[in-house]
Amino acid sequence: MVNGVQKEILDRWNIDKAKELYGINNWSAGYFDINQKGEVILTADTRDGKKEISLIDIISGIKERGFDMPLLLRIENFLDSQLTSIHESFKSAIEKFKYKNQYRGVYPIKVNQQQQIIEEITRFGSKYHHGLEAGSKAELIVALSMIDDKDACIICNGYKDESFIDLGLFAIKLGYKCFFVLEMSNELDLIMNRAKIHKIKPNIGVRIKLTTKAGGLWAESGGDRSLFGLTTAQIIETIDKLKEYKMLNCLKLLHYHIGSQIPNIRDIRLGVAEACRFYAELVQEGAPMGYLDLGGGLAVDYDGSKTNFPSSCNYSLKEYCEDLIEIIISTLEEKEVPHPVLITESGRATVAYYSILLFNVIDINRFDPPKVPDKIPDNSNEMLQNIFEVYKSLNLKNIQECYNDALYYKDELHQLFKIGQITLREKALGENIFWNIMVQIVKSSIKLKQKPIELEGMEDALSDIYYCNFSLFQSLPDSWAINQLFPIMPIHKLNLQPSRQAILADITCDSDGKIKKFIDLHDVRNTLPVHEVDDNEDYYLGVFLVGAYQETLGDLHNLFGDTNVLTIRINDDGTFDFDRELEGDSISDVLSYVEYDIKDLSVRFRQSAEKCVKEGIISGADRRKIMQLFDEVLRGYTYFL
Ligand SMILES: Cc1ncc(COP(=O)(O)O)c(C=O)c1O
């Protein structure tokens, strides 16, 4: 039996409770944890064992060096680690099932195309011959300049014009393993034409439209009506054309992509099985083939629930690799087709863990209605007296009734105010009483076995708003555009129990600039548990797993620009280096992106100020001060300082 004292000890807040509340061990893939001081730490495997760095220590270091929040923190070790995991998992699956060919990974540049990421992927990935996927001429330029390793593949997807094709053909001449994947059947004529002119034999691949559709937020990327890829009839047309050109021996690769973040392993299995049937048929048509490219889709478990929920996945990396290899073997061996080089284009799984968005809370709108007085004046309006009675009589048994009555009297008071029957002060008192009733109802309803349906979601209406120093549109566009969930949590004070529930608002003045959905193991939370914050206290939150797509898709809403970016590497001895620093956009940067001439802006403002001097509104010295401030702000960071 657990007695009262023991229960109290068990109930007491501790670090394990914090880990459980934010689910950090479920979604962190071992890269993040909480230390005994209640701070979120990075944990990296180094040659000298596991090393831990507190995010708060990193923030102190950054601030000392004059960097401000918000900040995108990149951890190079995690990128290397993810590449290693993907390659080692495929290697184990290949050995386990005795697959008679190799795995080659390619990273799709569009997922996060920043130079330092591509540099690290090609540098560290060269030991695995990790290649790149390019979907445009610009991305092909990146791939050709960054890849040194001629065993790494360059996969050219996307629409290709003459110069794209010429560049790819010359890459082949230079010895790159560069493939043109046909997205549309009419691309073939152009490729053949350019190949003939340059006398270079192209490596051709076909992207197929699979019937298989993957569930999740990107389901539209797959299925018969997907935007990209060739239909079965177009594939036949392509084969016939290649035979006509006597160039069927150029057809070497089959590619498909049924969507990003595929949460259900069943869809992955169905997709690869269907693709293998196409592959076997192409071999039987006489194409040499040799490469099977399964595209992206390997999911990241953002909420840590290990389910087929869109923010999660019901499989591990090991299962993903083993299932793919097993199905390829069984489908192709049936038709006696040799095992191809297996390519995947995992973007999200490669880079998601690499970046964290860190920001400070700049203001709080607490939901704390002022206390209700013990008595209200005897001559108060009847409706005011009624709502006060409801407040006094509220108990566990009459929750529902009090809820209905309170709503009714609040509406009545509102009507009375409109026709001038009660004063502003009486209206304010009535509303205070109403919100106090709601707070009491929410507190009491926790104790109810069955909560009245009307009370569902009531906690959300009573939550605080924590105003945070970031732009959702710039730094977390998928949260706004497709309601993607990311793990979010305070990065310190976790030795204390969070006592408030909040939604997060950004500093754009857009009503969509808020986060009001948070990860949960069994559901989606409508509020985030956060700490009470004193005035002048720094309080930091982190949004984790933001390395994929967020930087690429971000935009300049309200002219908030790129954040400061800092890349660190955790050393074997547990120290860390600030590897690369990128200063975020200044106000003059973002203004020039939207075509302002900065000098012209200064001139215009100076002329306005000079006019005021002439009219005697300000002095010449005032003008100098104002212009100094103008220039300083222009050169400064776009975020809250
Ligand atoms: C053709 C292609 N390959 C690969 C990817 C990357 O997918 P993921 O990030 O899910 O690995 C994408 C993105 O949607 C894609 O369009």
The ligand as a Tripos MOL2 file, in Angstrom:
@<TRIPOS>MOLECULE
LIG
   16    16     1     0     0
SMALL
NO_CHARGES

@<TRIPOS>ATOM
      1 C1         11.5800   13.1490  -56.1150 C.3       1 LIG1
      2 C2         11.7760   13.3120  -54.6690 C.ar      1 LIG1
      3 N1         12.7370   12.5930  -54.0620 N.ar      1 LIG1
      4 C3         12.9600   12.7000  -52.7310 C.ar      1 LIG1
      5 C4         12.2260   13.5570  -51.9520 C.ar      1 LIG1
      6 C5         12.5420   13.6430  -50.4860 C.3       1 LIG1
      7 O1         11.5900   13.0020  -49.7170 O.3       1 LIG1
      8 P1         11.8240   12.8070  -48.1480 P.3       1 LIG1
      9 O2         12.2110   14.1140  -47.5970 O.co2     1 LIG1
     10 O3         10.5470   12.2820  -47.6600 O.co2     1 LIG1
     11 O4         12.9030   11.7980  -47.9770 O.co2     1 LIG1
     12 C6         11.2280   14.3310  -52.5250 C.ar      1 LIG1
     13 C7         10.4190   15.2400  -51.7000 C.2       1 LIG1
     14 O5          9.2480   15.2530  -51.6660 O.2       1 LIG1
     15 C8         10.9870   14.2000  -53.9300 C.ar      1 LIG1
     16 O6         10.0510   14.9310  -54.5310 O.3       1 LIG1
@<TRIPOS>BOND
     1     1     2 1
     2     2     3 ar
     3     2    15 ar
     4     3     4 ar
     5     4     5 ar
     6     5     6 1
     7     5    12 ar
     8     6     7 1
     9     7     8 1
    10     8     9 2
    11     8    10 1
    12     8    11 1
    13    12    13 1
    14    12    15 ar
    15    13    14 2
    16    15    16 1
@<TRIPOS>SUBSTRUCTURE
     1 LIG1         1 GROUP 0 **** ****
